[in-house]
Amino acid sequence: MQEILNAAFIGCGAIAQKKHLPLAKENPNLHIKMLYDVNSESSEACRKLFGREDTVAVADPEAIFASDDIDIVFIGTPNCTHAEYAIKALNRKKHVICEKPMACTAADAGAMLKAAKRNRRVLHISYQNRYTDQAQYVKRICEEGMLQDIYYMKAYAVRRRAVPTWGAAGQRAIQGGGALIDIGSHSIDLALWLSDNFEPAYAVGMTYNKIMRRGSEANLWGNWNPEKMETEDCAVGFVVMKNGMTLTVESAYALNTAFEMEASVDLFGTGAGVSLREEDGITLIHELDGKMCRTENRLQETKRSLTPRGVLDTPSKREQRAVIDKILAGNIELETARQACVTAAIVEGIYISAETGKPFYF
């Protein structure tokens, strides 16, 4: 059985440098062989920092697709290129790990999934928030039936002032949107996965670029040029699932709010409710001895690790290891890719509803 996968990286920007490349370098089952970025200085710098003696920085991504040595391709490029690069890699019989969002449109996401099926290769979209201690714990209690019938969910990705100001941020044609498709898709994916409900019926939404058009000296990464920001700074959505469950979505780069939340969800069931917060752990709301109770659990502060090795790994490390282990075991199921297609469809549905002023039916 193959024990080492030769990896190529398309896109050597911040997400690759901070997340995928460092993890790949320390993963004993991955060998970084090829790197590509439109900025050759970035790919060369990554070669020196993360590569080995035989790692090469190439001038054209076609060299990666054409190479028989490459087993898996990591894609960390602007959103509008995800589908093109993923499909080319899959058609050349390479597995793909692609950064979120899956694609700018549901049609492109569906084309990626079809390519993976046709070529019998793994396609994984990186939603690492599924791998936090909090999410793993809540997933388990949902599967065990503690919440019983989940009929209402809230997904949050709300920042007070953290508008990205680098690269293609704010360019609709390249990124497909703003806060919703970026940080909002994380929370939507988390809510759908925890509730195990991936069948939307219709969506209603609104988007705003009120603060984006003004600029803000208080922004985490400095002020921006409002004339170059074409995407929304805030989006809200209301999604009705086929079984009647509802999901509300709040997503914002810049909002005058007292509370900031990312990768956070509330689930309301007939048996219990749960609030999952990215940094504050979880709160269970349930009945006990005829009284309503709040049970707090700050999982990340305990020694009880949910990883089999007993190591407090980062969610991104757990995610990458799980995908690589699956590939090495010969498991080519595409359930997570199918689920990512639904998230892409919901994001697009909210955008279309906001543009048309009408509900969008899936």
C-alpha positions as CSV (number, residue, x, y, z in Angstrom):
1,M,0.0,0.0,0.0
2,Q,1.2,3.5,-0.9
3,E,2.5,5.3,2.2
4,I,3.6,8.7,0.9
5,L,1.7,11.0,-1.4
6,N,3.6,13.4,-3.6
7,A,1.9,16.8,-3.2
8,A,1.7,19.9,-5.4
9,F,0.4,23.3,-4.3
10,I,-1.4,25.8,-6.5
11,G,-1.4,29.1,-4.7
12,C,1.4,30.0,-2.3
13,G,-0.3,32.9,-0.5
14,A,-1.2,33.4,3.1
15,I,-3.6,30.4,3.4
16,A,-0.9,28.0,2.0
17,Q,1.9,29.5,4.1
18,K,0.0,29.7,7.4
19,K,-2.1,26.5,7.1
20,H,-1.5,23.9,4.4
21,L,2.3,24.0,3.7
22,P,3.5,23.9,7.4
23,L,1.1,20.9,8.0
24,A,2.2,19.1,4.9
25,K,5.9,19.6,5.8
26,E,5.4,17.9,9.1
27,N,3.1,15.2,7.8
28,P,5.2,12.0,7.3
29,N,2.8,10.8,4.6
30,L,3.2,13.9,2.4
31,H,6.1,14.9,0.2
32,I,6.0,18.4,-1.2
33,K,7.2,18.1,-4.8
34,M,5.8,21.1,-6.8
35,L,4.7,24.7,-6.1
36,Y,3.0,27.3,-8.3
37,D,1.9,30.8,-7.7
38,V,1.2,33.7,-10.1
39,N,3.8,35.5,-8.1
40,S,6.9,33.5,-8.7
41,E,8.6,35.1,-5.7
42,S,6.0,33.6,-3.4
43,S,6.4,30.1,-4.8
44,E,10.2,30.3,-4.7
45,A,10.1,31.6,-1.1
46,C,7.8,28.7,-0.1
47,R,10.1,26.2,-1.9
48,K,13.0,27.4,0.3
49,L,10.9,27.4,3.5
50,F,8.8,24.3,3.2
51,G,10.4,22.2,0.3
52,R,13.0,19.5,0.1
53,E,15.9,19.0,-2.1
54,D,13.7,17.8,-5.0
55,T,11.0,20.4,-4.6
56,V,10.5,22.7,-7.6
57,A,8.7,25.9,-8.2
58,V,7.1,25.8,-11.6
59,A,6.1,28.7,-13.9
60,D,2.8,27.2,-15.1
61,P,0.2,25.1,-13.2
62,E,-0.1,22.9,-16.3
63,A,3.3,21.4,-15.3
64,I,1.6,20.1,-12.2
65,F,-1.4,18.6,-14.0
66,A,0.9,16.9,-16.5
67,S,3.2,15.4,-14.0
68,D,2.8,11.7,-13.3
69,D,4.6,12.1,-10.0
70,I,1.9,14.1,-8.3
71,D,-0.7,12.3,-6.3
72,I,-2.5,15.2,-4.6
73,V,-3.0,18.9,-5.4
74,F,-3.7,21.5,-2.8
75,I,-5.6,24.6,-4.2
76,G,-5.4,27.9,-2.4
77,T,-6.1,30.4,-5.1
78,P,-8.8,33.1,-5.6
79,N,-12.3,31.6,-5.5
80,C,-13.1,32.0,-9.2
81,T,-10.2,29.6,-10.1
82,H,-11.1,26.7,-7.7
83,A,-13.3,24.9,-10.2
84,E,-10.9,25.2,-13.1
85,Y,-7.9,24.0,-11.2
86,A,-9.7,21.2,-9.3
87,I,-11.3,19.8,-12.5
88,K,-8.0,19.8,-14.4
89,A,-6.3,18.0,-11.5
90,L,-9.1,15.5,-11.0
91,N,-9.1,14.8,-14.8
92,R,-5.4,13.9,-14.5
93,K,-6.2,11.4,-11.8
94,K,-5.0,13.5,-8.8
95,H,-6.7,13.9,-5.5
96,V,-7.6,17.4,-4.5
97,I,-7.8,19.4,-1.3
98,C,-9.4,22.8,-2.1
99,E,-9.8,25.8,0.2
100,K,-13.3,27.0,0.9
101,P,-15.5,28.1,-0.6
102,M,-15.9,25.2,-3.0
103,A,-16.6,27.6,-5.9
104,C,-18.3,30.8,-6.8
105,T,-21.5,29.1,-8.1
106,A,-23.4,26.0,-7.4
107,A,-22.9,24.9,-11.1
108,D,-19.1,25.1,-10.8
109,A,-19.3,23.2,-7.5
110,G,-21.4,20.5,-9.1
111,A,-18.9,20.2,-12.0
112,M,-16.1,19.7,-9.5
113,L,-18.0,16.9,-7.8
114,K,-18.8,15.2,-11.2
115,A,-15.1,15.3,-12.1
116,A,-14.2,13.6,-8.8
117,K,-16.8,10.9,-9.3
118,R,-15.8,10.3,-13.0
119,N,-12.1,10.0,-12.1
120,R,-12.6,8.1,-8.8
121,R,-10.5,10.6,-6.8
122,V,-11.0,12.3,-3.5
123,L,-12.2,15.9,-3.5
124,H,-12.1,17.6,-0.1
125,I,-13.2,21.2,0.6
126,S,-11.4,22.6,3.6
127,Y,-13.9,23.4,6.4
128,Q,-11.6,22.8,9.3
129,N,-14.1,24.1,11.9
130,R,-15.7,20.6,11.9
131,Y,-12.6,19.4,13.7
132,T,-12.6,21.6,16.8
133,D,-13.1,20.0,20.2
134,Q,-16.5,21.8,20.4
135,A,-17.8,20.7,17.0
136,Q,-16.7,17.1,17.5
137,Y,-18.4,17.0,20.9
138,V,-21.6,18.6,19.6
139,K,-21.7,16.2,16.6
140,R,-21.5,13.3,19.0
141,I,-24.4,14.4,21.2
142,C,-26.5,15.2,18.1
143,E,-25.8,11.7,16.8
144,E,-26.7,10.2,20.2
145,G,-30.0,12.0,20.0
146,M,-29.7,14.4,23.0
147,L,-31.2,17.3,21.0
148,Q,-33.8,15.0,19.4
149,D,-35.6,16.9,16.6
150,I,-33.6,19.9,15.6
151,Y,-36.0,22.4,14.0
152,Y,-34.2,25.7,14.2
153,M,-30.5,26.8,13.7
154,K,-28.5,30.0,13.7
155,A,-25.2,30.4,12.0
156,Y,-22.9,33.3,12.9
157,A,-19.8,34.8,11.3
158,V,-19.8,38.4,12.5
159,R,-16.9,40.7,12.9
160,R,-16.9,44.3,14.2
161,R,-14.1,45.6,12.0
162,A,-12.1,43.0,10.2
163,V,-12.4,43.6,6.5
164,P,-9.7,41.8,4.4
165,T,-7.7,44.4,2.5
166,W,-5.2,42.3,0.6
167,G,-5.1,40.4,-2.7
168,A,-8.4,40.2,-4.5
169,A,-10.5,41.0,-1.5
170,G,-13.5,43.0,-2.4
171,Q,-13.4,42.1,-6.1
172,R,-16.7,40.4,-6.9
173,A,-15.7,38.8,-10.2
174,I,-12.7,37.1,-8.5
175,Q,-14.0,36.2,-5.1
176,G,-17.7,35.7,-5.9
177,G,-18.8,37.8,-2.9
178,G,-17.7,39.1,0.4
179,A,-18.4,38.1,4.0
180,L,-21.0,35.5,3.2
181,I,-19.1,33.4,0.8
182,D,-15.9,33.8,2.8
183,I,-16.4,33.5,6.6
184,G,-20.2,32.9,6.4
185,S,-19.8,29.6,4.5
186,H,-17.8,28.2,7.4
187,S,-20.7,28.7,9.8
188,I,-23.3,27.4,7.3
189,D,-21.3,24.3,6.7
190,L,-20.9,23.7,10.5
191,A,-24.7,24.1,11.1
192,L,-25.6,21.7,8.2
193,W,-23.1,19.1,9.3
194,L,-24.0,19.2,13.0
195,S,-27.7,18.8,12.2
196,D,-27.0,16.3,9.3
197,N,-29.5,18.2,7.1
198,F,-28.3,19.0,3.6
199,E,-31.7,19.5,1.8
200,P,-32.6,23.2,1.4
201,A,-36.0,24.1,0.0
202,Y,-35.6,27.9,-0.4
203,A,-33.7,30.9,0.8
204,V,-34.3,34.6,1.4
205,G,-31.5,37.0,1.9
206,M,-30.2,40.6,2.0
207,T,-26.7,42.0,1.6
208,Y,-25.3,45.4,2.6
209,N,-22.1,47.3,1.8
210,K,-22.9,50.3,4.1
211,I,-19.5,50.4,5.9
212,M,-17.5,49.0,3.0
213,R,-18.5,52.2,1.0
214,R,-17.2,54.5,3.8
215,G,-14.0,53.0,4.9
216,S,-12.9,52.6,8.5
217,E,-9.7,53.7,10.4
218,A,-10.7,51.2,13.1
219,N,-10.3,48.1,10.7
220,L,-8.0,45.4,12.0
221,W,-5.9,45.4,8.8
222,G,-6.1,49.1,8.2
223,N,-8.4,51.3,6.1
224,W,-9.3,50.4,2.5
225,N,-10.2,52.2,-0.7
226,P,-14.0,52.2,-0.8
227,E,-14.0,52.6,-4.6
228,K,-12.3,49.2,-5.0
229,M,-14.7,47.3,-2.7
230,E,-17.5,45.7,-4.7
231,T,-18.7,43.0,-2.3
232,E,-20.9,43.1,0.7
233,D,-19.7,43.8,4.2
234,C,-22.8,42.2,5.7
235,A,-25.3,39.5,4.7
236,V,-28.2,37.9,6.4
237,G,-30.2,34.9,5.2
238,F,-33.2,32.8,6.1
239,V,-33.1,29.2,4.8
240,V,-36.0,26.7,5.0
241,M,-35.0,23.1,4.7
242,K,-37.2,20.5,3.0
243,N,-38.2,18.9,6.4
244,G,-39.3,22.3,7.7
245,M,-36.2,23.1,9.7
246,T,-35.1,26.7,9.5
247,L,-31.6,28.2,9.4
248,T,-30.8,31.9,9.9
249,V,-27.4,33.2,8.8
250,E,-25.6,36.3,10.0
251,S,-22.3,37.2,8.3
252,A,-20.4,40.4,8.4
253,Y,-16.8,41.8,8.0
254,A,-17.9,45.1,9.6
255,L,-20.9,45.6,11.8
256,N,-21.5,48.0,14.7
257,T,-22.2,45.1,17.1
258,A,-21.3,44.4,20.7
259,F,-20.5,40.8,20.1
260,E,-18.2,39.2,17.5
261,M,-18.6,35.6,16.6
262,E,-17.1,33.3,13.9
263,A,-17.6,29.6,13.3
264,S,-20.4,29.7,15.8
265,V,-23.9,28.1,15.7
266,D,-27.0,27.6,17.9
267,L,-29.0,24.5,17.5
268,F,-32.5,24.2,19.0
269,G,-34.1,20.8,19.4
270,T,-37.1,19.3,21.1
271,G,-34.8,17.6,23.7
272,A,-32.2,20.2,24.2
273,G,-30.4,23.2,22.7
274,V,-26.7,23.9,22.3
275,S,-24.7,27.1,21.7
276,L,-21.3,26.5,20.1
277,R,-18.8,29.3,20.1
278,E,-15.5,29.4,18.4
279,E,-13.5,30.5,21.5
280,D,-15.9,30.1,24.4
281,G,-16.7,26.4,24.2
282,I,-20.3,25.1,24.3
283,T,-23.4,25.7,26.4
284,L,-26.1,23.0,26.7
285,I,-29.7,24.1,27.5
286,H,-31.8,21.2,28.8
287,E,-34.3,20.1,31.4
288,L,-33.2,18.3,34.6
289,D,-35.4,17.3,37.5
290,G,-38.2,19.6,36.3
291,K,-35.9,22.6,35.9
292,M,-34.2,24.3,33.0
293,C,-30.4,24.1,33.2
294,R,-27.4,25.6,31.5
295,T,-24.4,23.3,31.3
296,E,-21.1,24.9,30.4
297,N,-18.2,23.0,28.9
298,R,-15.0,24.6,27.9
299,L,-13.5,21.6,26.1
300,Q,-10.3,23.3,25.0
301,E,-9.3,23.9,28.6
302,T,-9.5,20.2,29.6
303,K,-7.0,17.4,29.2
304,R,-9.6,15.2,27.6
305,S,-8.6,15.2,24.0
306,L,-10.9,13.8,21.3
307,T,-8.0,12.7,19.1
308,P,-7.0,9.1,19.3
309,R,-3.3,10.0,19.8
310,G,-4.1,12.1,22.8
311,V,-2.5,15.1,21.3
312,L,-4.2,18.6,21.3
313,D,-3.8,19.2,17.6
314,T,-5.2,22.2,15.7
315,P,-8.4,21.6,13.8
316,S,-6.5,22.2,10.5
317,K,-4.0,19.5,11.4
318,R,-6.7,17.0,12.3
319,E,-8.5,17.8,9.1
320,Q,-5.5,17.3,6.8
321,R,-4.5,14.1,8.6
322,A,-8.0,12.7,8.3
323,V,-8.1,13.3,4.5
324,I,-4.7,11.9,3.9
325,D,-5.4,8.8,6.0
326,K,-8.6,8.3,4.0
327,I,-6.8,8.5,0.7
328,L,-4.0,6.1,1.8
329,A,-6.7,3.7,3.0
330,G,-8.2,3.7,-0.5
331,N,-11.4,5.4,0.6
332,I,-12.7,7.6,-2.2
333,E,-16.1,8.4,-0.8
334,L,-17.2,12.0,-1.7
335,E,-19.7,12.8,1.1
336,T,-18.0,15.9,2.3
337,A,-17.7,17.2,-1.3
338,R,-21.4,16.6,-1.8
339,Q,-22.1,18.5,1.4
340,A,-19.9,21.4,0.3
341,C,-22.0,21.6,-2.9
342,V,-25.0,22.3,-0.7
343,T,-23.2,25.1,1.2
344,A,-22.2,26.6,-2.2
345,A,-25.8,26.4,-3.3
346,I,-27.1,28.1,-0.1
347,V,-24.6,30.9,-0.4
348,E,-25.6,31.5,-4.1
349,G,-29.3,31.3,-3.2
350,I,-28.9,34.0,-0.6
351,Y,-27.0,36.2,-3.0
352,I,-29.6,35.7,-5.8
353,S,-32.5,36.5,-3.4
354,A,-30.7,39.7,-2.3
355,E,-30.3,40.8,-5.9
356,T,-33.9,39.9,-7.0
357,G,-35.8,40.7,-3.9
358,K,-37.5,37.3,-4.1
359,P,-37.1,33.9,-2.4
360,F,-34.7,31.6,-4.2
361,Y,-36.0,28.0,-4.6
362,F,-33.5,25.2,-4.9
